[in-house]
Amino acid sequence: MDLCGAVPNEGVPESVKIAYLTAGAAGMFCGSCMNDNAVARALNRLGHDCVLVPVYTPIRTDEEDVSVDKVFLGGVNVYLQQKLSWFGKLPRSIDAFLNAPWLIRWLTKNAGKTSPKLLGALAVSMLEGYRGQQHKEFERLVAWLKSDIKPDRVLFTNLLIGGCIPQLRESLHADVFVTLQGDDIFLDSLPNANRKRCIDLMRGLVPEVAGFVVHSKAYGAKMGALLGIPHENIHVVPLGIAASDFSTWGAREPVGIKRGRPPSYTIGYLARMAPEKGLHQLVDAFIALCQRRPDIRYVLRLAGWMGPQHQAFWAEQQRKLKAAGLDGRWDYSGAVDRTGKMEFLSSLDLFCVPTTYAEPKGLFLLEAAALGLKYVAPDHGAFPELHQRLQHGWLYQHDSMSDLIGTLERACDARPTRESPSESTLREIDIETHAERLWRVLNA
């Protein structure tokens, strides 16, 4: 497993065109597509030629969207071709209409959770590529890449959309790379039979891929074992963000511990309002802190996208807070844009997203730390490696509620004033460093 340095290989040709396929998330702010967009922007700023191509739906990002104004493997077509086999025989003019970005945005703006049974069958068919029910969509993608883009490298944002990789390699004569960043989480949501079939199909695609990109060694080891990827084909490219944006904002908008009687500490959460992000655990920990430390006024601030499938879950969290008598000591800011994100993070004293699964990225932790905000994070997934890079907070035992509560308490007792990261840390986590490391992998 290769851990990439920050300097590109000498002697690598500069004129390499990259087609970067990113999966939209039906109008949701999604860490993967936001990262894909940021990386594509950085690659182009550094003088490399990168074309960002949305699949499923248009992407939603809190920075300038640099993707092309097209959608391939359009979510509406993909869904209907799975539900109705005859739909794959309709004229291409109808396909083009249903793949229009404006229509997909409108039809998916209130998208909720799809049936696991249908989702499993759809995932299998997509991984079958030209043999699946969405073969017409894959043929359109490969034909467009060959005629309009002519890339030297193709990078997929995950392997689940890689069913056409064999045909793409043959048609384009281009090396294909795949980022792994949550494929296992999706697989674990499927019925067992579909999950097993998907893994078998993904394993079959592994020899067709020139290299796999992951953001942490832990996730690389996990996915390597799951998919049978040779150790030397996994490349660790540590995650990056537009660090200068956050550090500049932090210098302009200082925040400090609010001194008063009793002392007050604001704990914040910025992620999807979902069980897998550990929102319920943070609510429970907050209630416990307020009950055991009446000498301190703890405040909970929440922000993030919430899908309709999680409305009942969120209502349950609100009931718990109300029953504990904590109305007036918490608030929810909804999904925030980039400026709203900066303002939200600047209002906090401590940051915590206690994910219940082994998070493969942890983008939000980099953003909080770049703003100088101290964090409490679980000791699994990408977090230990992120913490090693940042050294700007505390880790707790991920399967222990008592340790989460205790670590939050100790962190607040330590008066976690905001401290800007060093210049070397900001360079290490900057998106341009990330992009250079990725470029080195693609052109080794």
C-alpha positions in Angstrom: 0.0 0.0 0.0 1.5 3.3 -1.2 1.4 6.4 0.9 1.8 9.3 -1.5 4.1 12.2 -0.9 3.4 15.8 -1.9 5.7 16.1 -4.9 4.8 14.7 -8.3 7.1 12.3 -10.1 9.7 14.0 -12.3 9.5 13.2 -16.0 5.8 12.6 -16.0 4.1 14.2 -19.1 2.1 17.3 -18.3 -0.5 16.9 -21.1 -2.6 14.2 -19.5 -6.4 14.5 -19.7 -8.4 13.1 -16.8 -12.1 12.2 -16.9 -13.4 12.2 -13.3 -16.7 10.5 -12.8 -18.5 11.8 -9.7 -21.8 10.5 -8.3 -24.4 13.1 -7.4 -26.6 12.5 -4.3 -30.1 13.7 -5.3 -29.7 17.3 -4.1 -28.0 16.4 -0.8 -24.7 18.0 0.3 -22.5 15.0 0.0 -18.9 14.8 1.2 -17.8 12.6 -1.7 -19.1 14.8 -4.5 -18.0 18.0 -2.7 -14.5 16.4 -2.4 -14.5 15.3 -6.1 -15.5 18.8 -7.2 -12.8 20.4 -5.0 -10.1 18.0 -6.3 -11.1 18.6 -10.0 -10.9 22.4 -9.4 -7.4 22.0 -7.8 -6.1 19.8 -10.6 -7.2 22.4 -13.1 -5.7 25.2 -11.1 -2.4 23.3 -11.0 -2.4 23.1 -14.8 -3.7 19.6 -15.3 -6.7 18.9 -17.6 -9.5 17.4 -15.6 -13.1 17.1 -16.7 -15.7 16.4 -13.9 -18.6 14.2 -15.1 -21.7 13.7 -13.0 -23.5 10.4 -12.9 -26.9 9.6 -11.3 -27.8 13.2 -10.6 -26.1 16.6 -10.8 -23.8 17.3 -7.9 -24.5 19.8 -5.1 -21.4 21.5 -3.6 -20.7 24.5 -1.4 -18.0 25.8 -3.8 -18.1 26.6 -7.5 -19.5 23.6 -9.4 -17.0 22.7 -12.2 -18.8 19.7 -13.5 -20.0 19.5 -17.1 -23.7 20.3 -17.7 -24.6 16.7 -18.5 -25.6 13.7 -16.4 -24.7 10.1 -17.4 -26.3 7.0 -15.9 -29.1 9.4 -15.0 -31.0 8.4 -11.9 -34.4 8.5 -13.5 -33.4 6.4 -16.4 -31.4 3.9 -14.3 -34.4 3.5 -11.9 -37.0 3.1 -14.7 -34.9 0.7 -16.7 -34.6 -1.5 -13.6 -38.3 -1.4 -12.7 -39.5 -1.7 -16.3 -37.4 -3.8 -18.6 -39.1 -2.4 -21.8 -37.9 1.1 -20.8 -34.5 0.2 -22.0 -35.9 0.0 -25.6 -37.3 3.5 -25.7 -35.9 6.0 -28.2 -32.7 7.9 -27.3 -34.7 11.2 -27.5 -36.7 10.1 -24.4 -33.5 9.0 -22.6 -32.0 12.5 -23.3 -35.0 14.2 -21.9 -35.0 12.1 -18.7 -31.2 12.7 -18.3 -31.7 16.5 -18.5 -30.0 17.9 -15.3 -32.9 20.3 -14.6 -35.4 17.4 -14.7 -33.3 15.1 -12.5 -32.9 17.9 -9.9 -36.7 18.5 -9.9 -37.6 14.8 -9.7 -35.0 13.9 -7.0 -35.2 17.0 -4.8 -37.3 15.2 -2.2 -35.8 11.8 -2.7 -35.9 9.5 0.3 -34.8 6.0 1.0 -35.3 3.5 -1.8 -36.5 -0.1 -1.0 -33.4 -2.2 -0.1 -34.8 -5.0 -2.3 -34.9 -2.7 -5.4 -31.7 -1.1 -4.4 -30.0 -4.4 -4.2 -31.2 -5.6 -7.6 -30.3 -2.2 -9.1 -26.7 -2.4 -7.6 -26.2 -5.8 -9.1 -27.5 -4.7 -12.5 -25.2 -1.6 -12.5 -22.2 -3.7 -11.7 -23.1 -6.0 -14.6 -22.5 -3.1 -16.9 -23.1 -4.0 -20.5 -24.8 -7.2 -19.4 -27.2 -5.4 -17.0 -30.5 -3.6 -17.7 -28.8 -0.2 -17.8 -26.5 -1.2 -20.7 -27.8 1.6 -22.9 -26.7 4.2 -20.3 -23.2 2.7 -20.1 -22.9 2.6 -23.9 -23.8 6.3 -24.0 -21.2 7.2 -21.4 -18.4 5.3 -23.1 -19.3 6.7 -26.5 -19.3 10.3 -25.2 -16.0 9.9 -23.4 -14.5 8.4 -26.6 -15.8 11.1 -29.0 -15.9 14.3 -26.9 -13.3 13.9 -24.1 -10.7 11.3 -25.3 -9.2 11.0 -21.8 -5.8 9.4 -21.0 -7.0 8.5 -17.5 -10.4 7.8 -16.1 -11.1 8.1 -12.3 -14.3 6.7 -10.8 -15.6 8.1 -7.5 -16.5 4.5 -6.4 -16.5 1.0 -7.8 -20.3 0.7 -7.6 -20.6 2.7 -10.8 -17.8 0.8 -12.6 -19.7 -1.9 -14.4 -18.5 -0.6 -17.8 -14.8 -0.5 -16.9 -13.8 -3.4 -19.2 -15.5 -1.9 -22.2 -14.2 1.6 -21.3 -10.6 0.4 -21.2 -11.0 -1.4 -24.5 -12.6 1.5 -26.3 -10.5 4.4 -24.9 -7.2 2.6 -24.3 -7.0 4.6 -21.1 -5.9 3.6 -17.6 -8.8 3.4 -15.1 -8.5 4.3 -11.4 -11.2 4.0 -8.7 -11.5 5.9 -5.4 -13.0 3.7 -2.6 -14.8 5.9 -0.1 -17.9 4.3 1.4 -18.6 1.4 -1.0 -18.7 -1.0 2.0 -21.3 1.1 3.8 -23.6 0.9 0.8 -23.0 -2.8 0.5 -23.9 -3.4 4.1 -27.3 -1.8 3.5 -28.2 -4.4 0.9 -30.0 -7.8 1.4 -27.4 -10.6 1.9 -27.9 -12.2 -1.4 -27.5 -9.0 -3.3 -24.5 -7.9 -1.2 -22.7 -11.2 -2.0 -23.4 -10.9 -5.7 -22.2 -7.3 -5.7 -19.0 -8.2 -4.0 -18.4 -11.0 -6.5 -18.9 -8.6 -9.4 -16.7 -6.0 -7.8 -13.9 -8.6 -7.3 -14.2 -9.4 -11.0 -13.6 -5.8 -11.9 -10.4 -5.5 -9.8 -8.0 -6.8 -12.4 -9.3 -4.2 -14.9 -8.4 -1.3 -12.6 -4.9 0.3 -12.7 -5.0 1.5 -9.2 -7.3 2.2 -6.2 -7.2 5.4 -4.2 -8.2 5.6 -0.5 -8.0 8.3 2.0 -6.6 6.2 4.9 -4.5 3.1 5.4 -7.2 1.6 7.6 -9.8 1.9 4.9 -7.4 0.6 2.3 -6.7 -2.5 4.3 -10.4 -3.1 4.9 -11.4 -2.8 1.2 -8.4 -4.7 0.0 -9.4 -7.7 2.1 -13.1 -7.3 1.1 -12.5 -7.1 -2.7 -9.2 -9.0 -3.0 -7.2 -6.0 -4.2 -3.4 -6.6 -4.4 -1.6 -4.6 -1.7 0.5 -2.7 -4.3 -2.6 -1.5 -6.2 -3.9 0.5 -3.2 -2.7 4.1 -2.9 -3.3 6.2 0.2 -4.0 9.9 -0.8 -4.7 11.7 2.5 -7.8 13.9 2.3 -7.6 17.6 1.6 -9.7 20.8 1.8 -9.5 24.4 0.8 -7.6 25.0 4.0 -6.8 28.7 3.3 -10.5 29.6 3.1 -11.1 28.2 6.6 -8.0 29.6 8.2 -8.6 33.1 6.7 -12.2 33.0 8.1 -10.9 31.9 11.5 -8.5 34.8 11.7 -11.2 37.2 10.8 -14.0 35.9 13.1 -12.3 34.9 16.4 -14.4 32.9 18.9 -13.6 32.2 22.5 -15.0 30.5 25.5 -17.9 32.5 26.9 -17.0 33.5 30.4 -19.9 33.7 32.8 -21.6 32.2 35.8 -22.1 29.4 35.1 -19.5 28.9 32.4 -20.9 28.0 29.0 -19.6 25.7 26.3 -21.2 25.2 22.9 -20.8 21.7 21.4 -21.5 21.5 17.7 -22.4 18.8 15.0 -22.2 19.4 11.3 -23.1 16.3 9.2 -26.1 14.5 7.8 -28.8 14.3 10.4 -28.7 10.5 10.3 -28.2 7.5 12.7 -24.9 6.4 11.1 -23.4 9.8 11.8 -24.1 9.2 15.5 -26.5 12.2 16.0 -28.5 10.2 18.6 -25.3 9.4 20.6 -24.3 13.1 20.7 -27.9 14.0 21.9 -27.7 11.3 24.6 -24.2 12.5 25.7 -25.3 16.1 25.8 -28.3 15.2 28.0 -26.0 13.2 30.3 -23.5 16.1 30.5 -26.2 18.6 31.4 -27.5 16.3 34.2 -24.2 15.5 35.8 -22.7 19.0 35.5 -25.3 21.5 36.5 -22.5 23.9 37.3 -21.8 24.3 33.6 -24.2 25.5 30.9 -23.7 23.2 27.9 -25.3 24.2 24.6 -25.8 21.9 21.6 -25.8 23.3 18.1 -26.7 21.1 15.1 -26.5 21.6 11.3 -26.7 19.3 8.3 -28.8 17.9 5.6 -31.8 15.8 6.6 -33.6 13.4 4.2 -37.3 12.6 4.6 -36.4 9.0 5.6 -34.9 10.4 8.8 -37.7 12.7 9.9 -39.0 10.2 12.5 -35.4 9.7 13.8 -35.0 13.5 14.2 -38.4 13.8 15.9 -37.2 11.2 18.4 -34.1 13.2 19.2 -36.2 16.3 19.8 -38.5 14.4 22.1 -35.5 13.3 24.2 -34.2 16.8 24.5 -37.6 18.2 25.5 -38.1 15.4 28.1 -34.8 16.3 29.6 -35.9 20.0 30.0 -33.3 21.3 27.6 -35.4 23.4 25.3 -33.6 26.7 24.8 -30.2 25.0 25.1 -30.1 23.5 21.6 -30.9 24.6 18.0 -30.8 23.2 14.5 -29.6 25.3 11.6 -30.6 23.0 8.7 -28.4 22.4 5.7 -25.9 25.3 5.5 -24.0 26.8 2.5 -20.3 27.6 2.6 -20.7 30.9 4.3 -23.3 29.4 6.7 -20.8 26.6 7.5 -18.1 29.1 8.4 -20.4 31.1 10.6 -21.8 27.9 12.2 -18.3 26.5 13.0 -17.2 29.9 14.3 -20.0 29.8 16.9 -18.7 26.6 18.5 -16.3 25.8 21.3 -16.0 22.1 20.6 -16.9 19.9 17.5 -18.2 16.3 17.6 -19.6 14.0 15.0 -19.6 10.5 16.7 -20.1 8.3 13.7 -21.3 4.7 14.5 -19.6 3.3 11.4 -15.9 3.4 10.4 -15.9 6.7 8.5 -13.7 6.4 5.4 -13.2 10.2 4.9 -14.0 12.6 7.8 -14.0 15.7 5.7 -15.9 17.7 8.4 -13.1 17.1 10.9 -10.5 18.7 8.6 -12.8 21.7 8.1 -13.3 22.2 11.8 -9.6 21.9 12.6 -8.6 24.3 9.8 -10.9 26.8 11.5 -8.9 26.2 14.7 -11.8 24.4 16.4 -11.0 21.5 18.8 -12.8 18.2 18.2 -13.8 15.0 19.9 -13.8 12.1 17.5 -14.2 8.3 17.6 -11.1 6.1 17.4 -12.1 4.1 14.3 -12.2 4.5 10.5 -10.2 7.4 9.2 -10.2 9.4 12.4 -7.1 8.1 14.1 -5.0 8.9 11.0 -6.7 12.3 10.7 -6.0 13.0 14.4 -2.3 12.0 13.8 -2.1 14.7 11.0 -4.0 17.3 13.0 -3.3 16.8 16.7 -6.1 19.3 17.4 -8.5 17.4 19.7 -9.3 14.2 21.5 -10.2 10.6 20.4 -12.6 8.5 22.5 -13.4 4.7 22.4 -15.9 4.4 19.6 -18.0 1.7 21.2 -18.3 3.3 24.7 -20.9 5.9 25.4 -19.3 6.5 28.8 -16.0 7.4 27.2 -17.8 9.7 24.7 -19.4 11.5 27.7 -16.2 11.6 29.7 -14.1 12.9 26.8 -16.6 15.7 26.0 -16.6 16.6 29.7 -12.7 16.6 29.9 -12.5 18.6 26.7 -14.8 21.3 27.9 -13.0 21.4 31.3 -9.8 22.0 29.4 -11.3 25.3 28.1 -10.8 24.4 24.4 -10.1 27.9 23.0 -9.6 28.0 19.2 -6.0 27.8 18.1 -5.1 28.2 14.4 -3.1 25.2 13.0 0.5 25.8 11.9 1.4 26.7 8.4 2.9 23.2 7.9 -0.4 21.6 9.0 -2.4 23.8 6.7 -0.1 22.9 3.7 -0.4 19.2 4.6 -4.2 19.3 4.6 -4.7 21.7 1.7 -6.6 20.5 -1.4 -3.8 21.4 -3.7 -1.5 19.0 -1.8 -4.2 16.4 -2.1 -4.5 17.0 -5.9 -0.8 16.8 -6.4 -0.7 13.5 -4.6 -3.6 12.2 -6.6 -1.9 13.3 -9.9 1.2 11.5 -8.9 -0.8 8.2 -8.5 -2.6 8.7 -11.8 0.7 9.3 -13.6 3.1 6.9 -11.9 
